[in-house]
Amino acid sequence: MKNSKYIFLFLLIGCASPKVITDYDDKEDFSKFKTYEFYEDNGDNLNDFDVKRIVTSIEQRLKESGMLQKKVPDFFIYFDMETSENQNSNTIGIGVGSGGRNGGIGISGGLPLGGKKMNEKLIIKFIEAKDNKLFWEGSLVSIVKENRTPEIRKLHLQEVVRQILKQFPLKKQ
């Protein structure tokens, strides 16, 4: 019975969901930021559909927080995504061998289970409009299937944006 709590803890840590990482200027007064606008060069590493999905998700989250989009804002928003191939350790091994008394030949390989997966890191940055100074940044790394339907992509990006922006605006203690 004593060991069961350690097994549960191990499973909990092993199945932990991705964590949002934020960094910010701890001397900044976040209450002064009420209006925003997007930089025009957002999402250089994204297709136009994903850029639109992320913009819509950010707009929705900030609107819920009472912020307004304006041409002359308090801060600008920049976002982009970094992607890399996920090293899938779940594979099926295939081997061909030939043996003999004095030598042998072998060929082996692995086929990934569940399809090709990617690491996607969405980064959102908030930059003061008056002096172009970064004051808040949030990111989240997700492991996703490479081939997803547009609906799945939309839902996933909405959730990632929600998770990241849950950390903003910061409340002064």
N, C-alpha and C positions, 0 to 999 in steps of 0.2 A: 504494500500500500504506500510505503514511503517513496518508492521509486516511481509510482504513477504520477506524482506531481512534477517530477523532473522530466518525465516523458511528455507530459502535457506542455510544460514550459519549452522543451525542445521543439515540439510541433508548432507552438505559437510563434517562436522566433523564426523557425524555418518557413512559415507561411505568412510572415509579416508583409503587409502591403507596402508599396513604394512610399517613401517619405518626401514631403515637400521640403526643399531647402530654400531658406530666405536669408538675405543679408540686407542691411539698411544702415543709414546714418542715424545713430542713436541720439544725436543732438537735434534732429529735425522735428519740427512741430507739424505733425501730419494733419492736424485739424484745419490748416490753411488751404489744403488742396480740395477744391470743390468742383473744378472743371478740368476736362482732359481733351486731348486730340491725339490721333495716331500719326506717327511718322509715315511718310509715303513709301519708304523702302522696307516695310515690314515683310518678314517671311521670305527672304532671299532663297532659302533652301526648301521652300514649300510650293506646291502647285496653287493656282489661283483659287480653286475650290476650298482647300484647307485654310488659306489666308482668310477667305470670307467667313468660313465656319468659326475660326478663332476670333475674328473681329466681332462677329455677332455675339459670341459667348461672353467676351469681355464687356461689350456694351451692355448686355443684359445684367451681368453681375454688378457693374458700377452703377447702373441705373437703380438697381435694388438698394444700393448703398446711399442713394440720394445724390449722386454726382451727375453732372451734366456735360454733354459734349459741346464744345464751343471752338470757333475758329481761332480765337485768342485765349488759350487755356492757361491754367495754373501749371499743368504738367503734360508732357508728351509720353506716349506709350510706344515702346519698341518691343517686338517679339520675333523670335526665330526658333527653328528646330534643328537639333543635331541628331543625325541618325547613324547607327552602326549595326552591323550584323551581330545578332545574338549568337553566342557560342552554345549551341544546343548540345547538351550532354546525353540526351535521350535518343539513342540510335539503335538500329537493328544491324548487327554485324553479319557480313557475308564473307565467306572464305572459300578459297579454292586451293587445294594443296596436292602435291604429288611427292611421294616419298620413295625412297629407295634405300638400298643398303649403304650407298656411299654419298648420298646427297639428296637434295630436294628443292622444290620450287614452291613458293607460296604467294598468294595474292589475297588481300583482304581489304575491306572497306566498310563504311557505315552509311546507312540511310537515315536521315533525321525523321523522327516521329512527330506527327502533328503539323508538318509543313514548316517552311522557313519563317523564322521570327526575327524581328528587328528591335533594337533599343532606340526609343525615341525620347529625346530630352527637349521639352518645351521650356523656353526661357522667356520670361516677361520682365521688362525693365521699365521703371517709371523715372522720368528725367524732368527736372525743374525747367519750366519754359524760360524764366527770366535769365538764368545763367548756365543752362545746359548741363547741370550737375545731376549725376545719378544719385537718387535718394532711396530707392527701394528696388530689390530684385528678387524674383522667385523662380524656382525651377522644379521640375518633376521628371524623373526618368520612368518610362513605362516600357514593358515588354509586350509587343503586339505582333499579330500575324501580318506578314507582308501583304498578302492579298485579303482585303476587307471590302465589304460593300460600302457604298457611300453613306448609307444610314448608320452602319456600325462606326465608320470613321467620325461622323457627326456626333454621335452619342459619346464616343470615347473622348473626343476633343472637348466637348462640353464639360465632362466630368473632370478632365485634367485642369481646365481653366478654373472650374469651381474650387477644386482642391488648392490650387495655387493662390487664388485671390481670397480664400478663406483667411489667409494670413495678413490681409490688408483691408482696411486701414488699421494701423496699430493703435492701441489705446495706451495713453500715458498712465503710468502707475502712480 
